[in-house]
């Protein structure tokens, strides 16, 4: 019976790049990377105001284009918030309605 050549690598060895430690070999006690902060909480605070927020106000607060504002408000709806849209002379005003104020 012949012995395998130690200089050749198997497919399993090739999948693991040399020099990188496996997850079990990672040093312990290293802090985990925090997730990138989202704009969801500041947007929610802005929309929860009694007067709500116009499209222009949200654009100025975050530096977003109108389509991004509409998408973010849609995401708030999908997250379970009741978003009220009130027409105004300068454009729609969006406001998150609390449970007590829902129709």
C-alpha positions as CSV (number, residue, x, y, z in Angstrom):
1,X,0.0,0.0,0.0
2,X,1.4,3.4,-1.0
3,X,1.3,6.4,1.3
4,X,-0.3,9.6,-0.1
5,X,2.1,12.3,-1.0
6,X,2.1,14.9,1.9
7,X,2.9,17.7,-0.5
8,X,-0.4,17.4,-2.3
9,X,-3.5,19.0,-0.9
10,X,-7.0,17.4,-0.9
11,X,-10.1,19.2,-2.0
12,X,-11.1,19.9,1.6
13,X,-7.6,21.4,2.2
14,X,-7.9,23.5,-0.9
15,X,-11.2,25.0,0.3
16,X,-9.5,26.4,3.4
17,X,-7.0,29.1,2.4
18,X,-3.6,28.8,4.1
19,X,-2.8,31.2,6.8
20,X,-6.4,32.0,7.8
21,X,-7.5,30.7,11.1
22,X,-10.7,28.6,11.2
23,X,-13.7,30.0,13.2
24,X,-12.8,27.8,16.1
25,X,-9.3,29.2,16.1
26,X,-10.4,32.8,16.3
27,X,-9.1,34.7,19.3
28,X,-11.6,34.8,22.2
29,X,-12.7,38.1,23.8
30,X,-12.6,40.1,20.6
31,X,-15.5,42.5,20.4
32,X,-18.1,41.8,17.7
33,X,-18.5,44.3,14.9
34,X,-21.5,46.4,15.4
35,X,-24.0,46.7,12.6
36,X,-24.1,49.8,10.5
37,X,-26.5,52.2,12.1
38,X,-29.8,52.6,10.2
39,X,-31.9,55.7,9.6
40,X,-35.1,53.9,10.8
41,X,-35.1,55.2,14.3
42,X,-34.4,58.9,13.5
43,X,-37.1,58.7,10.7
44,X,-39.6,57.2,13.1
45,X,-38.9,60.0,15.6
46,X,-39.4,62.6,12.8
47,X,-42.7,61.1,11.7
48,X,-44.0,60.6,15.3
49,X,-44.1,64.4,15.8
50,X,-47.6,65.8,16.3
51,X,-47.2,67.8,13.0
52,X,-45.5,64.9,11.2
53,X,-43.0,65.7,8.5
54,X,-43.2,66.8,4.9
55,X,-41.2,65.3,2.1
56,X,-39.0,68.3,2.0
57,X,-38.3,68.1,5.7
58,X,-37.3,64.4,5.5
59,X,-35.1,65.2,2.4
60,X,-33.3,68.0,4.3
61,X,-32.9,65.9,7.5
62,X,-31.3,62.9,5.7
63,X,-30.1,64.3,2.4
64,X,-32.3,61.9,0.4
65,X,-34.0,62.1,-2.9
66,X,-37.8,62.0,-3.1
67,X,-37.9,58.4,-4.2
68,X,-35.8,57.4,-1.2
69,X,-38.1,59.2,1.2
70,X,-41.1,57.4,-0.3
71,X,-39.3,54.0,0.0
72,X,-38.3,54.7,3.6
73,X,-41.9,55.6,4.5
74,X,-43.1,52.4,2.8
75,X,-40.6,50.5,4.9
76,X,-42.1,52.1,8.0
77,X,-45.5,50.8,6.9
78,X,-44.1,47.3,6.3
79,X,-42.6,47.4,9.8
80,X,-46.1,47.8,11.2
81,X,-46.4,51.5,11.7
82,X,-49.7,53.3,10.6
83,X,-48.5,56.1,8.4
84,X,-51.0,58.8,7.7
85,X,-50.6,61.0,4.5
86,X,-52.2,64.4,4.6
87,X,-52.3,66.6,1.5
88,X,-50.9,70.1,2.0
89,X,-50.3,73.1,-0.2
90,X,-46.6,72.4,-0.3
91,X,-46.9,68.7,-0.6
92,X,-48.0,65.7,1.4
93,X,-47.2,65.5,5.2
94,X,-46.5,62.1,6.6
95,X,-47.2,61.2,10.2
96,X,-47.0,57.9,12.2
97,X,-50.4,57.6,14.0
98,X,-50.5,56.0,17.4
99,X,-52.9,53.1,18.2
100,X,-55.3,55.4,20.1
101,X,-55.6,57.8,17.1
102,X,-56.2,55.1,14.4
103,X,-59.5,55.3,12.7
